[in-house]
Amino acid sequence: MSPQLPDIVDVVRLQLGIDRVEPDDRLMETLGATSADIVNIIATLEERFGLEIDDADLAELASVRDLFVIVLAKLRPAR
Amino acid sequence: MMQAAPFPTLPAMLRHQASVRPESAAFRFRDTPCSFAELWDGITRIAGHLAALGVERGDRVVVVIPNGPEFFFAFYGAQLAGAIAVPLYPGFGAATILSYADACQARVAIVPSDVPQAQLTGFSDLAAARKVVVATFGTAAATTASGAFPDTRASDPAFIQYTSGSTGAPKGVLISHENLFTNMRQMIAGMQITADDIFVSWLPVYHDMGLILKTMVPFLLGCELHLLPTDLNDVTRWLTTIEATGGTFTAAPDFAYRLCLRRVRDPASIDITSLRVALNAAEPVRADTIAAFERTFSLKDVMVAGYGLAEATVGVAMWPPKTPPRVDDMGNVSVGRPFPGVEVEIVDGDAPVSCGTVGEIVVQSAALPVGYFRNDAANAALFWRPGWARTGDLGYVDDDGHLFIVGRKKNVIKQLGRNIFPQEVERVADGHPEVRYSAAVGIDRGRLEGEQVYLFAEVKEPEAKDKAALDAIVIAIVRAINDALGFRPGRVYLLRPKAIPMTHNGKLQHDRLKKMYLSRELGEHILHPPA
């Protein structure tokens, strides 16, 4: 089953220990994630959805929605 | 033989620098210079305020201030007032700070000027109950410097370095002025540091390597020092600062160098070839990191592995620069021979082992502190023989006398260069009303993040809880750990009751739990996250 936005929001809530997380919240600025937290979020997403996210994919990462976009792009690679 | 210290104490050294080079920058923080005269002025003001508060020789003053000039004013101001400074991680919550203040029976806690009023009032009330006076940096610095301070001697403690709060009383290493000057001389000789070196550092100034090697040494030699906030989100700035200043000496844990490889978008545009030494220490050093970092940034034999611990003041050994790294069959990177004046021995229990055999590393050095502050039990376990401290680290020495670190005897977890004892995390998690027992172990997936704290918590009455209830428990645990200890665990797993392996007498078996997790034996015991 392909992940939906709420699944990504869920991973972020649990990883950061925050009850309410909105898709447009910015991981660092709004939610107070550290670089280590982001690395751990990525690791959880990779494990949970069986994909591999490389460094280059993270260049534009800012919000929770961006994470969703990154995961989707990995699941349906453009040809 | 080492020469006698030219200065009896750190404040005496800084007073000397302020008189011979008042206008030179002691350091630049985010590019803003602070001269030795300004540094000394700040130190005397804080000392004056502490004296007015009744602080006397040997009293403990907790300093909870992040990287920046305020830290140095408070840290050395406490020492000038005759007190023992107790630097703590500024990410700690109020309860954790006060538990350390209790452990060292502090008189005063100095916090930054910019703590919000409500938070400050709350903290002051909690502190007052323990007879700890809270001074904000701003109030303290407004004091006009007074003249006379108690005489302090070389053998007096300068500060207490808490290594971490494991079970029972926290272990704080009591480090004297003499220890510091001795270890600085050992490192200066071993690393061939000169007054021409240009230091660049974002390492925490409240912790041993960032404090002693990266700030005290440049203060002592009058080296240029460029200091940055401890902000790993901005690793590019670290490298561009090296480039802009012609930095020759930097240091960081392996993780930070890996992060550079991942985060820096256009490494070819950054020239850090001015570096003479990029010390890699405070967590296991990966040979891959050295190779990739040097290849990416066109360096050769600049990144060197080092080893140290607070129980030896700080520095023990560093691989010599301009020499290709030595990596063994297991992938361990040698940290080289001990610094001049330092000796290591490998022991199994009480007996030394032969060359090449793995055992516990013990260290002998003139910079060996007297031990932990008021902790007889820990002190009894610290020394192998008189003058030799046990490190709790496992390693071996090869035929050429090169030291290799292969692991740890204790269950300490090294997350991003910081030592974390499972017990301090478990204590917080066990405070949740729905948690039966918890166990924290360090897991290294071999990826960017390195070793991380994985927390396993058994939940009471799992059949009565739906996913939302389990989610709420995880969120509460993560938040409580972050509030108390200033970091979030890498992973939290909720388990069914009795899933965590224990001995007959109820001692958690961390190693066994780790093996069960890695071999996926925990499977059906895991309640959350759902498979």
Interface residues (C-beta under 8 A of the other chain):
Chain A: D10 R13 L14 Q15 L16 G17 I18 D19 M28 T34 S35 A36 D37 V39 N40 A43 T44 R48 D55 L58 A59
Chain B: L232 N233 L259 L261 R262 R263 R265 Q415 L416 R445 R447 L448 E449 Q452 D471 A472 V474 I475 A476 I477 V478 R479 A480 I481 N482 F487 R488 G490 R491 V492 P529
